[in-house]
Each structure stands twice: as structure tokens, then as C-alpha cells.
Amino acid sequence: MRTTSPFLLMALLLLGCVAHEEASTDVKHPQPEAETSLPVEQAGAAIEHSVAYGSISTAAIETAAAEPRSVDGRRYGLLIGCTKYYNLPDADLSGPSNDVRLMRSLLVDQFGFSKDDIAVLIEEQPKKNRPTKKNIVREFKALAAKAKPGDQVVILLSGHGTQQPDDDPDNKDDLEPDGMDEVFCPADTEVSPFFAAAKVPNGITDDEMRGLLADIRQAGASLWIIIDSCHSGTSVRGNRVYRQIRPETLMPKMAAPPVPRSATRSVAKTDGFGLDQQQQGGLVAIYASHAYEPTFELALPAGSDDAEPHGILTYTLAHVLMATDENMTYTELVKRIQDEYIMHGVAAPTPLVEGSDRHLEVLGQKSWPDRSRLTLQVHLETGLPKVDAGRLHGINKGCIFALYPPAGEANPDKPIAYVEVTRANKSFSMLEPCAYGDLEKADKLVLGGRLEIVHYDYGDMRLAVAVDAETEIDGFDTEAWQQKLATIAGREGSVIRAADSV
């Protein structure tokens, strides 16, 4: 403990040292127009699912016509579902065609797309519209040819994914930290000849995809791409069919996996596809999983008589968007998807979002870059409410959050409850409901509700002051100064506290 000189101590006494004992800041925040309809009791609130947070295992998806989101140009869709793999024994899937039909219904019924502006490539189509690499590339180029500034393009890729060794490892503009390119597998993907290089025949690499997307964006159109496939993982387990083909299956003579390279941490003006964000149309990409994770399909809604195989990403995405008429951003959409997974015990895969438009409302024009991404979660061990922010994020015990409805629900900017931090760990904090503003303490909290901090509690910020008991200044009365220090520290609102003399 550092000691304070008698001269500084005297200055503190003369100044009076009057201020708040504990530092706290209330963030200006709009108060609700009326009390919440939630019943009110004491702490230990139950956590319930919101209306829009329907169960992916039991809720049937119903489509309802909705007013199209505001858009300046036309809207185009390209929906690709690779169900049958002609050249790969035992690789057929069941869900991609269903994913395409579901996504088509979502775009038409929920977002006002014209059926004539949606191209569909699935096995059930005539040969020219089956999801082969040639046909897929043709449709990408067709979109680039007709897209104009202000148009919106939605692309779904549903099927198997794999990896192959990076074909340009020295390209600093295309770093692959694991030394592997990600590959989407069209229906005519083949096994590489035994003597051939490590490359997937008829696969579409992330590098090729980047070029195809660049052509669309350079035309001025904004682009939303959804990739519901694996990049790595396992094969089949239980009733989950994994959408992944292991690289060694397609490339029998593939060399040992390349040595991973360290990824750069420099800041660049490019999005996830390496395209300049300032010069082309906007982009947002939603992936089913990390590059090292598998994703899967299964019969959904589970337990229903009309359950059909679907990719878990496509089904949950459609479910979240069809369950609400309110707008949400792409970032909020992916968070809602992951919350649904967790709610039903699905720890993986981890859906991802990236791109310059990720803060825009889904197929809308309004951007919310500053809206909080924190949501109310459940601590798996205790079942109590928590938030994934802690001491590392500046959160301390006593901080208060406003709880809003989950993104996409009605009245998204009206608080429905307030919660206080009861314990702040490094990366997460435990919560309990509290009274604040015009709202009483709630006995129910909504899982996935958006959290925004309204009150910072910085804890005891008083200056610790001690008297040097071994001072050699003539006439200095140590005991008298200790009593004076205790007196000033004991005043209401004092900014100092007495520490042990040293």
C-alpha cells in the first residue's frame, strides 16, 4: 500500500473530500410507456421462450404474406440443392431439395420475391437445371449479367462440402491459415484419379466462389449468400446425416495435410470474400458452420407426421424469419439461430455471419451497427440467467441491463424487464431481475431477449489513504492524523477510505 504524505492528507482535509462513495453511471434510456404485462415476484425468475422462439423440434412452419421490405431495385434468387451425387457412392442426401423449396416459399411469401425471378437447381428439375457445376456457374454468370445497382440477390447452396489443399499458398491476399481451400460439392463432383493432383474434380472452391460473387457485386447488386454444407467433420451418426465428404475420400492420393500458417491480424478494407467493401455492392454471408465443424440434416419438425429432411441451418433460418413480421439484422438472425440450437441441446455446429451488410435488416435498407448484440442466455450448470459479458468487457456486480424482446418481435425498443449483475466473471455474468425505472421486478425473463446496459456500477472507487506510522517529521502526531483520516473517511459521500497505517 502506498502511503500519503501529511501535506497531501492536509490538502484532502481542507478540500472536504465530498463525493459519491460508490461510482455509478446511469445510461440515458427511454422508459416504457406502460408496465410490463409479466407477473412480478421475487428474484429467481423463470426463463421462458418468447412467442417467436418456437421450437424447431415441434413447431410447424406456416407462411404468411407480408409486405416486401423496402428495396430500390429487383430481387433475384438462386437456390441450389444437391441431393443426388451421381459419381459418389453412398454420398446422396435427402434434405437439400427440401431446403430449396422451403427457401423459395420464404422469399416469395415473406419477402415478396417474384417466382419468375427465382432460379432453382435441384435433382427433380430437367437436366439443364440440375445442380451440376456447369449449370451452377451458368446461373451465377446470368445473375451478374442482369443485376443492376439497387438490386438484391439471394443465393442458397445446400449440399455436401469438403476441403482440398490450398492451390495458391503464397498468395498474401488469399491466406488459408489451415492450408486448405473450402469446397462446395455440386451433384457431379467426382473422385480425383489416383495419379492426379490433390484437387476435387467439379468442386467449387472458395476462390472460385469469390470470383463468381465479385461479378455480381461489381454490377452494383447487394448479395446475401447462405451456405448450408460442411467443410470438415464426420460421416453419419444416429439420425443426423452430416453434409461433409472427407477430403481423402475424393482425393485418395492427397498428401499429408499442409502445415497450418499463422493468420494475419492486420486490419484490411475487405470483407470475408476479399472484396473491397467501398467499391462493390454489399455482401452478407451466412455459413452453417466453422471450417472445422460438420453440419447436418435431419427430419424436421421432429416428431411431426409431416417431418421432412432439412439442413438444420436452412430450416431454423426459415423458422425464425417466418415466425415474425418484425425486422432484424443479419447478425441478430444468426444469433437467434444459434439460440435455437442451444435451446434444444445442439451445441454444434456454430452458424457464422460476415460481410459488409451484416448490420442491415434482413433484405432491408436500415442499418443497426450500434445495436447491442448481447442476449439473455441460460447458464447450463445452474439454469440461471446469464449474459456473455464479464469483467473483461467492463461489467461489474451491480450493473443493470434493460431486457428487450428478442430481435424480430413486436415493440423491439420497449424494455420488458430489467436485470442486475449478481456476479461478474471474466467472460460472463450472472443476472437476476430487479426493479428499475417504471418497471417492477419481473418473475419471468425471455430467453434470447436483447440486453442493453443502462446503469454502470464501477464498485468502490474511493481513494485509499493511509498514514505513515514511521514518519520522522518533527511534531507529526501519527495517532491524531489517523483519527482525522477516520473522521473524513466516515463522512457520507467521501471520496477516500482509510487504509491500514504502514
C-alpha positions as CSV (number, residue, x, y, z in Angstrom):
1,M,0.0,0.0,0.0
2,R,1.4,3.4,-0.9
3,T,1.3,5.9,1.9
4,T,0.1,9.5,1.7
5,S,2.3,12.4,2.9
6,P,0.9,14.6,5.7
7,F,0.9,17.5,3.3
8,L,-1.4,15.7,0.8
9,L,-3.5,14.5,3.7
10,M,-3.9,18.0,4.9
11,A,-5.0,19.2,1.4
12,L,-7.6,16.5,1.3
13,L,-8.9,17.6,4.7
14,L,-9.1,21.2,3.6
15,L,-10.9,20.3,0.4
16,G,-13.6,18.4,2.4
17,C,-13.4,15.4,0.0
18,V,-17.2,15.1,-0.6
19,A,-18.4,13.0,-3.4
20,H,-20.3,9.7,-4.1
21,E,-19.0,6.8,-2.1
22,E,-19.5,4.4,-5.0
23,A,-19.1,5.4,-8.6
24,S,-22.0,4.6,-10.8
25,T,-23.5,5.9,-14.0
26,D,-27.0,5.7,-15.3
27,V,-27.1,5.5,-19.1
28,K,-29.9,7.6,-20.6
29,H,-32.5,5.2,-21.7
30,P,-36.1,5.5,-23.0
31,Q,-38.6,4.4,-20.3
32,P,-41.5,2.2,-21.2
33,E,-44.9,3.7,-21.8
34,A,-46.6,1.3,-19.5
35,E,-45.8,-1.5,-17.1
36,T,-44.9,-4.9,-18.5
37,S,-47.6,-7.5,-18.5
38,L,-45.3,-10.0,-16.9
39,P,-46.2,-11.1,-13.4
40,V,-44.0,-9.8,-10.7
41,E,-42.5,-11.7,-7.8
42,Q,-39.0,-12.0,-6.2
43,A,-35.6,-12.9,-7.6
44,G,-35.0,-16.3,-9.1
45,A,-37.1,-15.6,-12.2
46,A,-38.1,-18.4,-14.5
47,I,-36.8,-18.2,-18.1
48,E,-39.3,-18.7,-20.8
49,H,-39.2,-18.8,-24.6
50,S,-40.8,-15.9,-26.5
51,V,-43.6,-16.5,-28.9
52,A,-41.3,-16.2,-31.9
53,Y,-38.8,-18.5,-30.2
54,G,-40.9,-21.5,-31.3
55,S,-39.3,-25.0,-31.0
56,I,-37.5,-26.3,-34.0
57,S,-38.5,-29.8,-32.9
58,T,-42.2,-29.3,-32.7
59,A,-43.3,-26.1,-34.4
60,A,-44.6,-26.4,-37.9
61,I,-43.6,-23.6,-40.2
62,E,-46.5,-21.6,-41.6
63,T,-46.1,-18.9,-44.2
64,A,-48.0,-15.7,-44.2
65,A,-47.9,-13.0,-46.8
66,A,-46.0,-9.9,-45.7
67,E,-45.3,-6.5,-47.2
68,P,-42.0,-6.6,-49.0
69,R,-39.1,-4.8,-47.3
70,S,-38.1,-1.6,-48.9
71,V,-35.8,-2.0,-51.8
72,D,-34.9,0.2,-54.8
73,G,-34.4,-2.5,-57.5
74,R,-35.5,-6.0,-58.3
75,R,-34.9,-9.1,-56.2
76,Y,-33.4,-12.3,-57.6
77,G,-32.9,-15.7,-56.1
78,L,-30.7,-18.6,-57.0
79,L,-31.5,-21.7,-54.9
80,I,-29.2,-24.8,-55.3
81,G,-29.9,-28.1,-53.6
82,C,-27.5,-31.0,-54.3
83,T,-29.4,-34.2,-53.2
84,K,-28.1,-36.9,-55.5
85,Y,-24.4,-37.3,-56.2
86,Y,-24.0,-39.2,-59.5
87,N,-20.4,-40.2,-59.1
88,L,-20.1,-40.7,-55.4
89,P,-21.5,-44.0,-53.9
90,D,-23.2,-43.5,-50.6
91,A,-23.0,-39.7,-50.7
92,D,-26.6,-39.0,-51.5
93,L,-28.5,-36.6,-49.2
94,S,-32.2,-36.2,-48.6
95,G,-32.7,-32.6,-47.5
96,P,-31.2,-30.1,-50.0
97,S,-34.2,-30.2,-52.3
98,N,-36.5,-29.6,-49.3
99,D,-34.2,-26.7,-48.3
100,V,-34.7,-25.1,-51.7
101,R,-38.5,-25.4,-51.6
102,L,-38.6,-24.0,-48.1
103,M,-36.3,-21.1,-49.0
104,R,-38.3,-20.4,-52.1
105,S,-41.5,-20.2,-50.1
106,L,-39.8,-17.9,-47.6
107,L,-38.6,-15.5,-50.3
108,V,-42.0,-15.4,-52.1
109,D,-44.4,-15.4,-49.2
110,Q,-42.4,-13.4,-46.6
111,F,-40.3,-11.0,-48.7
112,G,-42.3,-10.5,-51.8
113,F,-40.0,-12.0,-54.4
114,S,-41.5,-12.9,-57.8
115,K,-41.4,-16.6,-58.6
116,D,-40.2,-15.7,-62.0
117,D,-37.1,-14.1,-60.6
118,I,-36.0,-17.2,-58.6
119,A,-33.9,-19.8,-60.4
120,V,-33.9,-23.3,-58.9
121,L,-31.3,-26.0,-59.4
122,I,-32.4,-29.4,-57.9
123,E,-32.3,-33.1,-58.9
124,E,-36.1,-33.1,-59.7
125,Q,-35.6,-30.5,-62.4
126,P,-34.9,-31.2,-66.1
127,K,-31.2,-31.9,-66.9
128,K,-30.4,-28.3,-67.8
129,N,-31.5,-27.2,-64.3
130,R,-29.8,-29.9,-62.2
131,P,-27.2,-28.7,-59.7
132,T,-24.1,-29.6,-61.7
133,K,-21.0,-27.4,-61.7
134,K,-21.6,-26.2,-65.2
135,N,-25.2,-25.3,-64.5
136,I,-24.3,-23.6,-61.2
137,V,-21.6,-21.4,-62.9
138,R,-24.0,-20.6,-65.7
139,E,-26.6,-19.3,-63.3
140,F,-24.1,-17.2,-61.3
141,K,-23.0,-15.6,-64.6
142,A,-26.6,-15.0,-65.6
143,L,-27.2,-13.1,-62.3
144,A,-24.1,-11.0,-62.9
145,A,-25.3,-10.2,-66.4
146,K,-28.8,-8.9,-65.4
147,A,-28.1,-7.5,-61.9
148,K,-28.1,-3.7,-61.6
149,P,-27.3,-1.2,-58.8
150,G,-30.1,-1.4,-56.2
151,D,-31.0,-5.0,-56.9
152,Q,-30.8,-7.7,-54.2
153,V,-29.6,-11.2,-54.8
154,V,-30.2,-14.2,-52.5
155,I,-28.2,-17.4,-53.1
156,L,-28.6,-20.7,-51.3
157,L,-26.0,-23.5,-51.6
158,S,-27.3,-26.7,-49.9
159,G,-25.3,-29.9,-50.1
160,H,-22.0,-31.5,-49.2
161,G,-18.8,-29.6,-48.5
162,T,-15.2,-30.7,-48.3
163,Q,-11.7,-29.3,-48.4
164,Q,-8.6,-29.5,-50.7
165,P,-5.1,-28.2,-50.3
166,D,-4.7,-24.5,-51.0
167,D,-3.7,-24.2,-54.6
168,D,-2.1,-20.8,-54.1
169,P,-0.3,-20.9,-50.7
170,D,1.9,-17.9,-51.5
171,N,-0.9,-15.5,-52.3
172,K,-0.9,-13.0,-49.4
173,D,-4.4,-11.8,-50.5
174,D,-5.9,-15.3,-50.0
175,L,-4.5,-16.6,-46.8
176,E,-5.7,-20.0,-45.7
177,P,-4.4,-20.5,-42.1
178,D,-5.1,-24.2,-42.2
179,G,-3.5,-24.6,-45.6
180,M,-6.8,-25.8,-47.1
181,D,-9.4,-24.4,-49.5
182,E,-13.1,-24.9,-48.7
183,V,-15.0,-26.7,-51.5
184,F,-18.8,-26.9,-52.2
185,C,-19.7,-30.1,-53.9
186,P,-22.1,-29.9,-56.9
187,A,-24.0,-33.0,-57.9
188,D,-21.4,-34.1,-60.5
189,T,-18.4,-34.0,-58.1
190,E,-16.0,-36.8,-58.8
191,V,-13.3,-38.7,-57.1
192,S,-9.9,-37.5,-58.2
193,P,-7.9,-40.0,-60.3
194,F,-5.3,-41.8,-58.2
195,F,-2.4,-40.2,-60.1
196,A,-3.9,-36.7,-60.2
197,A,-3.1,-33.7,-58.0
198,A,-4.9,-33.0,-54.8
199,K,-7.9,-31.3,-56.3
200,V,-11.7,-32.2,-56.2
201,P,-13.0,-32.6,-59.8
202,N,-16.0,-30.4,-60.4
203,G,-15.8,-28.9,-56.9
204,I,-16.3,-25.2,-56.5
205,T,-13.5,-23.8,-54.3
206,D,-13.9,-20.7,-52.1
207,D,-11.5,-19.0,-54.6
208,E,-13.9,-19.7,-57.5
209,M,-16.8,-18.7,-55.4
210,R,-15.2,-15.4,-54.6
211,G,-14.8,-14.6,-58.3
212,L,-18.4,-15.5,-59.1
213,L,-19.7,-13.3,-56.3
214,A,-17.4,-10.5,-57.3
215,D,-19.0,-10.3,-60.8
216,I,-22.5,-9.9,-59.2
217,R,-21.3,-7.3,-56.7
218,Q,-19.4,-5.3,-59.4
219,A,-22.7,-4.9,-61.2
220,G,-23.9,-3.0,-58.1
221,A,-26.3,-5.5,-56.6
222,S,-26.2,-6.4,-52.9
223,L,-25.8,-10.1,-52.2
224,W,-26.9,-12.5,-49.4
225,I,-25.5,-16.0,-49.7
226,I,-26.3,-18.9,-47.4
227,I,-24.1,-22.0,-47.4
228,D,-25.6,-25.0,-45.8
229,S,-22.8,-27.5,-46.0
230,C,-19.9,-28.9,-44.0
231,H,-16.3,-28.0,-44.5
232,S,-15.0,-30.8,-42.3
233,G,-16.2,-33.4,-39.8
234,T,-17.5,-36.9,-39.8
235,S,-20.0,-39.0,-41.7
236,V,-23.2,-40.3,-40.2
237,R,-24.2,-40.7,-36.6
238,G,-27.6,-41.6,-35.3
239,N,-30.4,-39.9,-37.3
240,R,-28.2,-37.0,-38.3
241,V,-26.8,-37.1,-41.8
242,Y,-23.7,-35.0,-42.0
243,R,-23.2,-32.8,-45.0
244,Q,-19.5,-33.5,-45.4
245,I,-17.3,-35.6,-47.6
246,R,-13.8,-36.2,-46.1
247,P,-11.0,-34.9,-48.4
248,E,-9.3,-38.3,-48.6
249,T,-12.5,-39.8,-50.0
250,L,-12.3,-37.6,-53.0
251,M,-8.5,-37.4,-53.3
252,P,-7.1,-40.8,-52.4
253,K,-3.5,-39.7,-53.1
254,M,-3.8,-36.4,-51.3
255,A,-0.6,-35.6,-49.5
256,A,-0.4,-35.1,-45.7
257,P,-2.4,-32.0,-44.7
258,P,-0.5,-28.8,-45.3
259,V,1.2,-27.2,-42.3
260,P,-1.1,-24.5,-41.0
261,R,0.1,-21.0,-41.3
262,S,-0.4,-18.2,-38.8
263,A,-3.3,-15.9,-39.8
264,T,-2.5,-12.3,-40.2
265,R,-4.1,-9.9,-37.6
266,S,-3.8,-6.8,-39.8
267,V,-6.9,-4.8,-40.5
268,A,-7.9,-4.7,-44.1
269,K,-10.7,-2.9,-46.0
270,T,-12.1,-6.1,-47.3
271,D,-14.9,-8.4,-46.2
272,G,-14.9,-12.2,-45.8
273,F,-14.7,-12.8,-49.6
274,G,-11.7,-10.5,-50.1
275,L,-13.7,-7.8,-51.9
276,D,-13.3,-4.1,-51.4
277,Q,-16.3,-3.0,-49.3
278,Q,-16.2,0.5,-50.7
279,Q,-16.5,-0.2,-54.4
280,Q,-19.0,-3.0,-55.0
281,G,-22.5,-3.9,-53.9
282,G,-23.0,-5.0,-50.4
283,L,-22.4,-8.6,-49.2
284,V,-23.5,-10.8,-46.3
285,A,-22.7,-14.4,-46.0
286,I,-24.2,-16.9,-43.5
287,Y,-22.4,-20.2,-43.1
288,A,-23.7,-23.4,-41.5
289,S,-20.5,-24.0,-39.5
290,H,-16.9,-23.2,-38.9
291,A,-14.4,-24.6,-41.3
292,Y,-13.5,-27.4,-38.9
293,E,-17.1,-28.3,-38.0
294,P,-19.7,-30.6,-39.6
295,T,-23.3,-29.6,-40.1
296,F,-26.1,-32.0,-40.6
297,E,-29.6,-32.6,-41.8
298,L,-32.4,-34.4,-40.0
299,A,-36.2,-34.8,-40.2
300,L,-37.9,-31.6,-39.1
301,P,-40.0,-30.7,-37.3
302,A,-39.0,-33.6,-35.1
303,G,-41.9,-35.9,-34.0
304,S,-44.3,-34.4,-36.6
305,D,-46.2,-36.6,-39.0
306,D,-45.1,-34.4,-41.9
307,A,-41.4,-34.1,-40.9
308,E,-39.0,-34.0,-43.8
309,P,-35.2,-34.0,-44.0
310,H,-33.8,-30.4,-43.9
311,G,-30.4,-28.8,-43.2
312,I,-30.6,-27.6,-39.7
313,L,-29.4,-24.1,-40.8
314,T,-31.9,-23.6,-43.6
315,Y,-34.8,-24.9,-41.5
316,T,-34.0,-22.8,-38.5
317,L,-33.3,-19.7,-40.5
318,A,-36.7,-20.0,-42.2
319,H,-38.4,-20.8,-38.9
320,V,-37.0,-17.6,-37.2
321,L,-37.9,-15.4,-40.2
322,M,-41.4,-16.9,-40.7
323,A,-42.3,-16.6,-37.1
324,T,-42.2,-12.8,-37.1
325,D,-43.1,-9.8,-39.3
326,E,-40.7,-7.5,-37.5
327,N,-37.3,-6.7,-39.0
328,M,-34.0,-8.0,-37.5
329,T,-30.4,-7.6,-38.7
330,Y,-28.4,-10.5,-40.3
331,T,-26.2,-10.5,-37.2
332,E,-29.3,-10.8,-35.0
333,L,-30.7,-13.5,-37.2
334,V,-27.6,-15.7,-36.8
335,K,-27.7,-15.1,-33.0
336,R,-31.3,-16.2,-33.0
337,I,-30.4,-19.3,-35.0
338,Q,-27.7,-20.3,-32.5
339,D,-30.0,-19.6,-29.6
340,E,-32.5,-22.1,-31.1
341,Y,-29.8,-24.7,-31.4
342,I,-28.7,-24.2,-27.8
343,M,-32.3,-24.3,-26.6
344,H,-32.6,-27.8,-28.0
345,G,-29.3,-29.1,-26.8
346,V,-27.5,-28.7,-30.2
347,A,-24.0,-27.5,-29.1
348,A,-22.6,-27.5,-32.7
349,P,-22.4,-26.5,-35.5
350,T,-21.8,-22.8,-34.9
351,P,-23.5,-20.6,-37.6
352,L,-21.4,-17.7,-38.7
353,V,-22.1,-14.4,-40.4
354,E,-19.7,-12.0,-42.2
355,G,-19.8,-9.3,-44.8
356,S,-20.2,-5.5,-45.1
357,D,-24.0,-5.7,-44.8
358,R,-24.3,-7.9,-41.7
359,H,-25.7,-4.9,-39.7
360,L,-28.5,-4.3,-42.2
361,E,-32.0,-5.5,-41.6
362,V,-32.6,-8.8,-43.4
363,L,-33.4,-7.8,-47.1
364,G,-34.0,-4.3,-45.9
365,Q,-32.2,-1.0,-46.1
366,K,-31.9,0.1,-42.4
367,S,-28.6,-0.4,-40.6
368,W,-28.2,-1.0,-36.9
369,P,-24.4,-1.1,-36.4
370,D,-24.6,0.1,-32.8
371,R,-27.4,-2.1,-31.5
372,S,-26.3,-4.4,-28.7
373,R,-25.6,-8.0,-29.7
374,L,-25.8,-9.2,-26.1
375,T,-28.7,-11.5,-25.3
376,L,-30.1,-13.2,-22.2
377,Q,-28.8,-16.8,-22.0
378,V,-29.1,-19.7,-19.6
379,H,-26.1,-20.9,-17.5
380,L,-26.0,-24.6,-18.4
381,E,-24.9,-25.8,-14.9
382,T,-27.3,-23.8,-12.8
383,G,-30.2,-23.0,-15.2
384,L,-30.0,-19.3,-14.1
385,P,-29.9,-16.3,-16.4
386,K,-26.6,-15.0,-17.6
387,V,-25.1,-12.7,-20.2
388,D,-21.9,-13.5,-22.2
389,A,-20.1,-10.4,-21.0
390,G,-18.0,-10.0,-17.8
391,R,-15.1,-8.2,-16.2
392,L,-13.1,-8.3,-19.4
393,H,-15.9,-6.3,-21.0
394,G,-16.1,-3.8,-18.2
395,I,-19.1,-5.4,-16.5
396,N,-19.1,-5.4,-12.7
397,K,-21.5,-6.6,-9.9
398,G,-24.4,-4.1,-9.7
399,C,-24.5,-3.2,-13.4
400,I,-28.1,-3.1,-14.7
401,F,-29.3,-4.2,-18.2
402,A,-32.6,-3.4,-19.9
403,L,-34.1,-6.6,-21.4
404,Y,-35.9,-6.1,-24.7
405,P,-37.9,-8.6,-26.7
406,P,-35.8,-10.9,-28.9
407,A,-34.9,-9.4,-32.3
408,G,-37.8,-9.7,-34.7
409,E,-40.6,-9.5,-32.1
410,A,-43.1,-6.6,-31.7
411,N,-42.1,-3.5,-29.8
412,P,-38.3,-4.3,-30.1
413,D,-37.3,-0.9,-28.5
414,K,-39.6,-1.2,-25.4
415,P,-38.0,-2.8,-22.3
416,I,-39.9,-5.7,-20.8
417,A,-37.8,-6.1,-17.7
418,Y,-34.5,-5.1,-16.1
419,V,-31.8,-7.4,-14.7
420,E,-28.9,-6.8,-12.4
421,V,-25.5,-8.4,-12.4
422,T,-25.1,-10.5,-9.2
423,R,-21.7,-12.0,-10.1
424,A,-19.3,-10.9,-12.8
425,N,-16.7,-13.5,-14.0
426,K,-14.1,-12.9,-16.6
427,S,-16.2,-13.6,-19.7
428,F,-19.8,-13.9,-18.4
429,S,-22.0,-12.5,-15.7
430,M,-24.9,-14.0,-13.7
431,L,-28.2,-12.0,-13.7
432,E,-31.4,-11.6,-11.7
433,P,-34.4,-9.4,-12.3
434,C,-34.6,-6.1,-10.5
435,A,-36.9,-3.1,-10.2
436,Y,-35.7,-0.1,-12.3
437,G,-37.3,2.9,-13.8
438,D,-41.0,2.3,-14.1
439,L,-40.8,-1.5,-14.0
440,E,-41.1,-3.7,-11.0
441,K,-39.1,-6.8,-10.6
442,A,-40.2,-9.5,-13.1
443,D,-40.6,-13.1,-12.3
444,K,-40.1,-14.3,-15.9
445,L,-37.4,-13.5,-18.3
446,V,-37.4,-14.1,-22.0
447,L,-34.6,-16.3,-23.4
448,G,-32.8,-14.6,-26.2
449,G,-34.0,-11.2,-25.3
450,R,-31.7,-8.3,-26.3
451,L,-29.8,-6.7,-23.4
452,E,-28.5,-3.1,-23.3
453,I,-26.7,-1.7,-20.2
454,V,-28.5,1.2,-18.6
455,H,-26.5,1.5,-15.3
456,Y,-22.8,1.1,-14.8
457,D,-21.6,0.3,-11.3
458,Y,-17.9,0.7,-11.0
459,G,-17.7,-0.6,-7.4
460,D,-15.8,1.2,-4.7
461,M,-13.7,3.8,-6.5
462,R,-12.6,5.7,-3.3
463,L,-9.0,6.7,-2.9
464,A,-7.3,4.5,-0.3
465,V,-5.4,6.7,2.1
466,A,-3.0,5.6,4.9
467,V,-0.9,7.4,7.5
468,D,2.8,6.7,7.5
469,A,3.3,5.5,11.1
470,E,7.1,5.7,10.9
471,T,7.3,9.3,9.7
472,E,10.2,11.3,11.2
473,I,8.7,14.8,10.7
474,D,9.1,16.8,13.9
475,G,5.8,17.4,15.7
476,F,3.8,15.0,13.5
477,D,1.2,13.2,15.7
478,T,0.6,9.9,14.0
479,E,-2.4,9.0,16.2
480,A,-4.1,12.4,15.7
481,W,-3.8,12.1,11.9
482,Q,-5.2,8.6,12.0
483,Q,-8.2,9.9,13.9
484,K,-8.6,12.8,11.4
485,L,-8.4,10.4,8.5
486,A,-11.0,8.1,10.0
487,T,-13.3,11.1,10.5
488,I,-13.1,12.3,6.9
489,A,-13.4,8.8,5.5
490,G,-16.5,8.2,7.6
491,R,-18.4,11.2,6.1
492,E,-21.2,10.5,3.7
493,G,-20.1,10.8,0.1
494,S,-16.4,10.8,1.0
495,V,-14.0,10.0,-1.9
496,I,-11.4,8.4,0.4
497,R,-11.4,5.4,2.6
498,A,-9.0,4.8,5.5
499,A,-6.4,2.1,4.8
500,D,-4.2,0.4,7.4
501,S,-1.3,2.6,8.5
502,V,2.1,1.3,7.5
